[in-house]
Amino acid sequence: MREEEKQTSGQSKWKQLTKKRWFYPAVYLASAAVILTSVFWMQDNALEEAQDAQNEDFSVNDPMFDEDAVEVTNSTEHFVMPAREDVAVIVAKDFYEASASQEEQEEALVMHNNTYYPNTGVDLATENGESFEVLAALSGTVTRAEKDDLFGNVVEVDHGEGVETYYHSLSEVQVQEGDTVKQSDVIGSAGQNEFNQESGVHLHFEVRKDGEPINPLSVIDKELAVLVESGMNKEDESVPEEQSSEEDADNREENEDSASEPADEESSNEEDQQEENEEELFEEQDENSDASSSDDERDEEEEDPDQ
């Protein structure tokens, strides 16, 4: 009996508890808390597993991290001579300047197959004619490294912003296309080529901006940024020239129109004068015909009385 009473009393207490207003909201809140806690726990475990997987794929001991980092071309880098400081190089043939004197221009010509070509760079050599190591004038990426039948072994390096340096007439090359070089890295040795045999063992060194050759000696010890800014200024200056050429064309058209107006007036005056002359000629012919007809009538009247 006592056990039955305990059961009935427990059930009655549970029913009383469920009838409370706060019971079901409390149950809902507790269930929501349990569910959110489970979700957060699962997300944390998933993130930890993903991080562990990344750490396994990109280990610090991976061979790819063993290579030394190569600094890209810095705009504050200064152009340097493509030869060591302890090597005394001379200019065997200078850059062809359009503004130079006639004598200087003649000295900057390269003769090949009985034809003269303007030198688009400078030819550097030693006084004793020996070969020397050729260095990169700036940091950059090698875009060409190959044997050329006319210019010998050639290496071309891109420095960004449209700036390139050319190294021709090399006897040997120590870089490959796609290599990244630092300033003053050895890229080859000076040699001979078929195009300019007159200079002997030499390095043909060029600096180009947007494909246009620039006198290399004019940029030595100058920052790369200076050359880039000078190229931008030239582009800005070219706009007024185009505008002025358009204005000149408009002025020429106006002058042609103004010059054609008097000519049109003169031609119209000549036509009017010609028409007047033709009218006068027709009038004179009419008068002459009238006069001749009156003379014929008089002759006929004179003949009638005799008859």
C-alpha positions as CSV (number, residue, x, y, z in Angstrom):
1,M,0.0,0.0,0.0
2,R,2.8,2.3,0.9
3,E,4.5,1.8,-2.4
4,E,1.3,2.6,-4.3
5,E,0.9,5.7,-2.3
6,K,4.4,6.8,-3.1
7,Q,3.8,6.2,-6.8
8,T,0.6,8.1,-6.8
9,S,2.2,10.9,-4.9
10,G,5.1,11.1,-7.3
11,Q,2.8,11.2,-10.3
12,S,0.7,13.9,-8.7
13,K,3.9,16.0,-8.1
14,W,5.0,15.5,-11.8
15,K,1.5,16.6,-13.0
16,Q,1.7,19.6,-10.7
17,L,5.1,20.4,-12.1
18,T,4.0,20.2,-15.7
19,K,1.1,22.5,-15.0
20,K,3.5,25.3,-14.1
21,R,3.7,28.1,-16.7
22,W,7.4,28.2,-16.7
23,F,7.9,24.4,-17.2
24,Y,7.7,24.1,-21.0
25,P,9.6,27.3,-21.8
26,A,12.4,26.0,-19.5
27,V,12.4,22.7,-21.3
28,Y,12.6,24.4,-24.7
29,L,15.5,26.6,-23.5
30,A,17.4,23.7,-22.1
31,S,16.9,21.7,-25.3
32,A,18.1,24.7,-27.4
33,A,21.2,25.1,-25.3
34,V,22.1,21.5,-25.6
35,I,21.6,21.6,-29.4
36,L,23.7,24.8,-29.8
37,T,26.5,23.4,-27.6
38,S,26.6,20.3,-29.8
39,V,26.8,22.4,-33.0
40,F,29.6,24.6,-31.7
41,W,31.5,21.5,-30.5
42,M,31.2,19.9,-34.0
43,Q,32.4,23.1,-35.7
44,D,35.4,23.4,-33.5
45,N,36.4,19.8,-34.2
46,A,36.0,20.4,-38.0
47,L,38.3,23.5,-37.9
48,E,40.9,21.6,-35.9
49,E,40.9,18.8,-38.4
50,A,41.2,21.2,-41.3
51,Q,44.2,23.0,-39.7
52,D,45.9,19.7,-39.0
53,A,45.5,18.7,-42.6
54,Q,46.9,22.0,-43.8
55,N,49.9,21.7,-41.5
56,E,50.5,18.2,-42.9
57,D,50.4,19.4,-46.5
58,F,52.6,22.5,-46.0
59,S,55.3,21.5,-43.7
60,V,58.1,23.9,-42.8
61,N,60.5,21.1,-43.7
62,D,59.1,21.0,-47.3
63,P,61.9,21.2,-49.9
64,M,60.1,24.2,-51.6
65,F,61.0,26.3,-48.6
66,D,64.7,25.5,-48.8
67,E,65.3,27.8,-51.8
68,D,66.5,31.3,-51.0
69,A,64.0,34.1,-51.6
70,V,64.9,36.3,-54.6
71,E,64.1,40.0,-54.2
72,V,62.1,41.5,-57.2
73,T,63.3,44.5,-59.0
74,N,63.3,47.5,-56.7
75,S,62.4,50.8,-58.3
76,T,65.1,52.5,-56.1
77,E,67.8,50.3,-57.6
78,H,70.4,52.2,-59.5
79,F,71.7,51.2,-62.9
80,V,75.3,49.9,-62.7
81,M,77.9,49.1,-65.3
82,P,77.6,45.5,-66.5
83,A,81.3,44.8,-65.5
84,R,83.2,44.5,-62.2
85,E,84.6,47.7,-60.7
86,D,88.1,46.3,-60.8
87,V,87.8,45.7,-64.6
88,A,88.8,48.8,-66.6
89,V,86.4,48.8,-69.6
90,I,86.3,51.4,-72.3
91,V,83.6,52.4,-74.8
92,A,84.7,50.8,-78.1
93,K,81.7,52.2,-79.9
94,D,79.3,54.8,-78.6
95,F,75.5,55.0,-78.8
96,Y,74.1,56.7,-81.9
97,E,72.5,60.0,-80.8
98,A,70.2,61.8,-83.3
99,S,71.2,65.1,-81.6
100,A,75.0,64.4,-81.8
101,S,77.3,66.0,-84.3
102,Q,77.9,64.5,-87.7
103,E,81.4,63.3,-86.6
104,E,80.0,61.6,-83.5
105,Q,77.3,60.0,-85.5
106,E,79.7,58.6,-88.0
107,E,81.8,57.1,-85.2
108,A,78.6,55.5,-83.8
109,L,77.8,53.6,-87.0
110,V,78.4,49.8,-87.4
111,M,79.3,48.5,-90.8
112,H,78.0,45.0,-91.7
113,N,78.0,43.7,-95.3
114,N,78.9,47.1,-96.7
115,T,76.0,48.7,-95.0
116,Y,76.1,51.2,-92.0
117,Y,73.7,50.7,-89.1
118,P,73.3,53.1,-86.1
119,N,74.5,51.6,-82.8
120,T,71.5,51.1,-80.5
121,G,73.7,50.5,-77.5
122,V,77.3,50.9,-76.3
123,D,80.1,48.4,-77.1
124,L,82.3,47.9,-74.0
125,A,85.7,46.3,-74.2
126,T,89.0,46.2,-72.3
127,E,92.1,47.9,-73.5
128,N,94.0,44.7,-74.0
129,G,91.1,43.0,-75.8
130,E,90.6,40.3,-73.2
131,S,87.2,38.9,-72.2
132,F,85.6,39.9,-68.9
133,E,82.6,38.8,-66.8
134,V,79.3,40.4,-67.7
135,L,77.0,41.4,-64.8
136,A,73.3,42.2,-64.6
137,A,72.8,46.0,-64.5
138,L,69.6,45.6,-62.6
139,S,67.6,42.8,-60.9
140,G,65.0,41.2,-63.1
141,T,63.8,38.1,-65.0
142,V,65.7,36.6,-68.0
143,T,63.3,36.6,-71.0
144,R,65.9,35.4,-73.6
145,A,69.1,33.4,-73.4
146,E,70.2,31.8,-76.7
147,K,72.7,31.7,-79.5
148,D,72.2,34.1,-82.3
149,D,74.0,33.7,-85.6
150,L,74.5,37.4,-86.1
151,F,74.8,38.8,-82.5
152,G,76.5,35.8,-80.8
153,N,75.1,34.6,-77.5
154,V,72.4,37.0,-76.3
155,V,70.7,37.5,-72.9
156,E,67.8,39.9,-72.4
157,V,66.4,40.8,-68.9
158,D,63.1,42.3,-68.1
159,H,63.0,44.7,-65.1
160,G,59.3,45.6,-65.2
161,E,57.6,48.9,-66.2
162,G,58.7,48.4,-69.8
163,V,62.4,48.6,-69.0
164,E,64.7,45.9,-70.4
165,T,68.5,45.4,-70.7
166,Y,70.2,43.5,-73.6
167,Y,73.6,41.8,-73.4
168,H,74.8,40.7,-76.8
169,S,78.1,39.3,-78.2
170,L,78.6,36.9,-75.2
171,S,81.1,34.1,-75.5
172,E,79.3,32.0,-72.9
173,V,76.0,32.3,-70.9
174,Q,75.5,31.3,-67.3
175,V,71.7,31.9,-67.1
176,Q,68.6,30.4,-68.7
177,E,65.3,31.9,-69.8
178,G,63.0,32.3,-66.9
179,D,65.8,32.7,-64.3
180,T,65.5,35.5,-61.8
181,V,68.8,37.5,-61.4
182,K,69.9,39.9,-58.8
183,Q,71.9,43.1,-59.6
184,S,75.5,42.3,-60.4
185,D,74.9,38.6,-60.8
186,V,77.2,37.1,-63.5
187,I,75.2,36.3,-66.6
188,G,78.1,35.5,-69.1
189,S,81.4,36.6,-70.6
190,A,82.2,39.1,-73.3
191,G,83.0,37.7,-76.7
192,Q,82.8,38.3,-80.4
193,N,80.0,38.4,-82.9
194,E,79.5,38.5,-86.7
195,F,77.6,41.8,-86.7
196,N,80.3,44.0,-85.3
197,Q,83.7,42.4,-85.9
198,E,85.4,45.8,-85.7
199,S,85.0,46.0,-81.9
200,G,86.6,42.6,-81.4
201,V,86.0,41.0,-78.0
202,H,83.3,43.2,-76.5
203,L,79.9,43.4,-74.8
204,H,77.1,45.1,-76.7
205,F,74.9,46.6,-73.9
206,E,71.5,48.1,-74.5
207,V,68.9,49.7,-72.3
208,R,65.3,49.9,-73.7
209,K,62.1,51.6,-72.5
210,D,58.9,50.3,-74.1
211,G,61.1,48.9,-76.9
212,E,62.9,52.2,-77.7
213,P,66.7,52.2,-77.2
214,I,68.2,54.6,-74.7
215,N,71.8,55.7,-74.3
216,P,73.0,53.3,-71.5
217,L,75.6,55.8,-70.3
218,S,72.9,58.3,-69.6
219,V,71.2,56.1,-67.0
220,I,74.2,54.7,-65.2
221,D,74.0,55.5,-61.4
222,K,70.3,56.6,-61.8
223,E,67.3,55.0,-60.2
224,L,65.0,52.8,-62.2
225,A,62.1,55.0,-61.1
226,V,63.7,58.0,-62.8
227,L,63.7,56.2,-66.2
228,V,60.1,55.0,-65.7
229,E,58.9,58.6,-64.8
230,S,60.8,60.0,-67.8
231,G,58.9,57.6,-70.1
232,M,55.6,58.7,-68.5
233,N,56.5,62.3,-69.1
234,K,57.2,61.7,-72.7
235,E,53.8,60.1,-73.1
236,D,52.2,63.1,-71.5
237,E,54.0,65.5,-73.8
238,S,52.9,63.6,-76.8
239,V,49.3,64.5,-76.2
240,P,49.7,68.2,-76.8
241,E,51.6,67.4,-80.0
242,E,48.7,65.4,-81.3
243,Q,46.3,68.2,-80.4
244,S,48.6,70.8,-82.1
245,S,48.7,68.6,-85.2
246,E,44.9,68.4,-85.3
247,E,44.8,72.2,-84.9
248,D,47.2,72.6,-87.7
249,A,45.1,70.4,-89.9
250,D,42.0,72.4,-89.0
251,N,43.8,75.7,-89.8
252,R,45.0,74.3,-93.2
253,E,41.4,73.3,-94.0
254,E,40.2,76.8,-93.1
255,N,42.9,78.4,-95.3
256,E,42.0,76.1,-98.2
257,D,38.4,77.1,-97.8
258,S,39.2,80.8,-97.6
259,A,41.5,80.5,-100.7
260,S,38.8,78.6,-102.6
261,E,36.2,81.3,-102.0
262,P,37.9,84.0,-104.1
263,A,38.6,81.5,-106.8
264,D,34.9,80.6,-106.9
265,E,34.0,84.3,-107.1
266,E,36.4,84.9,-109.9
267,S,35.1,81.9,-111.9
268,S,31.5,83.1,-111.4
269,N,32.5,86.6,-112.6
270,E,34.2,85.2,-115.6
271,E,31.0,83.2,-116.5
272,D,28.9,86.3,-116.1
273,Q,31.2,88.3,-118.3
274,Q,31.2,85.5,-120.9
275,E,27.4,85.4,-120.9
276,E,27.3,89.2,-121.4
277,N,29.7,89.0,-124.3
278,E,27.6,86.3,-126.0
279,E,24.5,88.4,-125.6
280,E,26.2,91.4,-127.2
281,L,27.4,89.2,-130.0
282,F,23.9,87.9,-130.7
283,E,22.6,91.5,-130.7
284,E,25.2,92.6,-133.2
285,Q,24.4,89.7,-135.5
286,D,20.7,90.6,-135.3
287,E,21.5,94.2,-136.2
288,N,23.6,93.1,-139.1
289,S,20.9,90.8,-140.3
290,D,18.3,93.6,-140.1
291,A,20.6,95.9,-141.9
292,S,21.2,93.4,-144.7
293,S,17.5,92.8,-145.1
294,S,16.8,96.5,-145.4
295,D,19.4,96.9,-148.1
296,D,17.9,94.0,-150.1
297,E,14.5,95.7,-149.9
298,R,15.9,99.0,-151.2
299,D,17.6,97.2,-154.1
300,E,14.3,95.5,-155.1
301,E,12.5,98.9,-155.0
302,E,15.1,100.4,-157.3
303,E,14.7,97.5,-159.8
304,D,10.8,97.8,-159.9
305,P,10.6,101.2,-161.8
306,D,12.7,99.9,-164.6
307,Q,10.4,97.0,-165.1
